[in-house]
Amino acid sequence: MKHFDIYRKLVLITGAVISVLSVLMVFFARSSPVTMLWGFSGVLILFALLLLLDFLHNRYNDDLLEQITLLIEALVEQQERQIFSEAEDTLTARLQHQLLKLRNILTAQNQMLAQEKEQIKTLISDISHQIKTPIAAANTFAELLSDGELSAEERTEYITTLQMSLGKLTFLTNSLIKMSRLESGIISLKPEKNSLNEIVLQAVKTVYAKAKEKGILITFECDQAFEAVLDFNWTAEAISNVIDNAVKYTPQGGFVRLQITEYPSFLRLDISDSGVGIPEEEQAKIFGRFYRGKQSVGTDGVGIGLYLTREIINKQNGYMKVSSDENGSTFSMFLKKN
């Protein structure tokens, strides 16, 4: 019923004309049988036109419902179909537009759910792989320690190795717990006005002993106090992860330098080291979960630290950059001032 409006107007006009003529004939013509017949006929015709109008209206509603049903079926079947012309500003065209928007939103949500499901599978696989090695080592040396014929030196060696495996497992478990809580929103960051200088010093304290053991000098070049809107503890965690990596991959007697630069809206914290550097082809991958580059072979770690760091910075409306060559690396954190 594409032309229902036209039909409706024609019926209404015809009915109105017949009604007027009938009234005129009854009131202004002589009350003859012919006049009465004409008046009665006009009333019948008007009644028939009203029935026709009702029929056309029902047909129009049925056709409209059928078209809307076809549109919804197409949306359910993930098909792109336009039933009503969007060139006209009608209720049906607007309804169709909103339904198509809803379809696009649902499609995007389904894609996100599929991606999240794939990420969960990948995460479970990665966790299983990471945990398997220290657990296997711990089980092996636990069995060896049950041997009553072990010498004191062997027993001490096995106990040390077992403690190292358990320590690695504990570190990995804690890192995974932090990561999962942060990703799932169980732990929410609470940014507030804090001294970036104090946050940096807190981060340095957690790594200082390891740096001193390797003879690495950590310097913090800052001649004034800087404030930014940050979660104190989580930001300290993020910075300490980067400093820890710098110490880990810097040779004996090297240096790690921290410096803050102020911009109108951001504070930039640069953490530079004299380490082995990061190959250019790996620089885009180092923030990935469980990623470990070629330079990390033989070095303790599970590849979570930098991933956690970027997540913490991103969740506070900041971002990170890295530059590196054979002389060392610089990680730059851009943190919002307010």
Order of alpha helices (4+ residues) and beta strands (2+ residues): alpha-alpha-alpha-alpha-beta-alpha-beta-beta-alpha-beta-beta-alpha-beta-beta
